[in-house]
Amino acid sequence: MADNHENMVLDVQLDPLCRLEFSIKAPIQCKFRFSSWENGLMYERFEGGTWNPETLDCGFALLDLSESQAANADILAFLSGIPSEVRTLAAPFRCGQATMLRWIATNQYASELFKSSPLLFWLLVARQQVVGWPDTHIESLLSSKRNKVLSAISGVGQQSGLKFLNRVELVKGDEKECEILINALRSGFHQSQCGQEARIPMHWVSAAAGYPELSHSRAFHNFCLANPEPSTEFHPELRHYARFWEDTLNVARVLEIYDAEITLMRCSDFQAVRRLHDRWTDRLNQHQAAVVDGATAFPTTPIPGNADIHPILTLEDLQAEGRLMHHCVSVYEPKILNGQSYIYRMLHPERATIELRFQGQQVRIGQVTLAYNARPSRETLSAVNSWLLESPKYSTG
């Protein structure tokens, strides 16, 4: 019975002793098998003409076979030997699932942890595969208190972390979500307002892990509450707001506003963050307009301009750009002088400000923004990309 499972070509069948045997034909050739639930779902690999115990996970979700083309009566009978409540609880965890089931079948402490905190147990098994902990270490942790298990996994041993895990809703149960959860715990997201909600969707956790500087703010909490379901706009919008957040802190440093982070954390939503950003940017631009200095020349730009895109070559021109466009581009002066950033004025198809950044020996787009930090059109972004693609220094990565 051939089945394409996660891009694999494999045969699945029961041997005479009711062991589930897999023969993978592509992309690599190998054979492995599982004993029945009653015999502990022991995992063995066929090498050198003999069957040998295998400690690494098989790499795919065993329970998915019930939905595959290979699911004949024998296969379904094998899977039905696993208790239904175990199958139901284990189904969302695709990474390390076979190893989870083996532990549950053979270890009482594993079974108890799985029933009381399935997500914690899954993280432990997944972490074992990454770190390479021996089974003896897992056995020791399984008989320990729950907070010690969590501490071993993430470095966080608080009760609030355990409660947080019991409220998280996975989407794929894969290696990426495992890593995201651990990073979110390490950033303290479980102690935030958002991390204490009764229901915590995975896209919230992913956002918190990606933007830890925002995750404890009121604005982030209310943004998540307004987006209870994942959408294609969720992460792009948050990325846009994160840039406002960073720019606001940059402006505050120039203005010597030392409690800026506290003020930002108190903003009820990201619209309030933007209003604060605009207010402080206006103050910065007014201050700079009142200061008269000699011309400050910037380093030569790495990519020449064209008819519609002109490099900004002096501090005075940079400050004028900030005043005209009502944004805080002037705070990039130190990065420009250090050769980390380069600023350009775009005239067509929209009036915009472009920041280029060096990454190694390559130049990439830092940001393209319109007046008042509005987002540019696709036509504008296409024009910027067309200009840059003419330069060998531009990196598309």
TAMO-V393006 format. One record per backbone hydrogen bond with DSSP energy under -1.0 kcal/mol. CO is the residue of the C=O (numbers start at 1). NH is the residue of the N-H. If there is no record, write none. Layout:
BEGIN
((CO NH) (CO NH))
END
This chain:
BEGIN
((3 10) (8 5) (9 25) (9 26) (10 3) (11 23) (13 21) (15 18) (19 15) (20 34) (21 13) (22 32) (23 11) (24 30) (26 9) (30 24) (31 46) (32 22) (33 44) (34 20) (36 41) (37 40) (42 35) (43 54) (44 33) (45 52) (47 50) (50 47) (52 45) (61 64) (62 65) (63 66) (64 67) (65 68) (68 71) (70 72) (72 76) (73 77) (74 78) (75 79) (76 80) (79 82) (83 87) (84 88) (85 89) (86 90) (87 91) (90 93) (92 94) (96 100) (97 101) (98 102) (99 103) (100 104) (101 105) (102 106) (103 107) (107 111) (108 112) (109 113) (110 114) (111 115) (112 116) (113 117) (117 121) (118 122) (119 123) (120 124) (121 125) (122 126) (123 127) (124 128) (125 129) (126 130) (127 131) (128 132) (134 138) (135 139) (136 140) (137 141) (138 142) (139 143) (141 144) (145 149) (146 150) (147 151) (148 152) (149 153) (150 154) (151 155) (158 162) (159 163) (160 164) (161 165) (162 166) (164 167) (167 200) (169 202) (173 95) (174 178) (175 179) (176 180) (177 181) (178 182) (179 183) (180 184) (181 185) (182 186) (183 187) (184 189) (185 188) (188 191) (189 192) (193 196) (194 197) (200 169) (201 204) (201 205) (202 206) (203 207) (204 208) (205 209) (206 210) (207 211) (211 214) (211 215) (214 217) (217 221) (218 222) (219 223) (220 224) (221 225) (222 226) (224 227) (233 237) (234 238) (235 239) (236 240) (237 241) (238 242) (239 243) (240 244) (241 245) (242 246) (243 247) (244 248) (245 249) (246 250) (247 251) (248 252) (249 253) (250 254) (251 255) (252 257) (257 260) (259 263) (260 264) (261 265) (262 266) (264 267) (265 218) (269 273) (270 274) (271 275) (272 276) (273 277) (274 278) (275 279) (276 280) (277 281) (278 282) (279 283) (280 284) (281 285) (282 286) (283 287) (284 288) (285 289) (286 290) (296 315) (308 347) (309 306) (310 345) (313 298) (314 318) (315 319) (316 320) (317 321) (318 322) (319 323) (320 324) (321 325) (322 327) (325 372) (328 331) (329 332) (330 333) (332 336) (333 337) (334 338) (335 340) (335 341) (336 339) (340 358) (342 356) (343 312) (344 354) (345 310) (346 352) (352 346) (353 369) (354 344) (355 366) (355 367) (356 342) (357 364) (359 362) (362 359) (363 395) (364 357) (367 355) (369 353) (370 373) (371 374) (374 370) (377 381) (378 382) (379 383) (380 384) (381 385) (382 386) (383 387) (384 388) (385 389) (388 391) (391 394) (393 363))
END
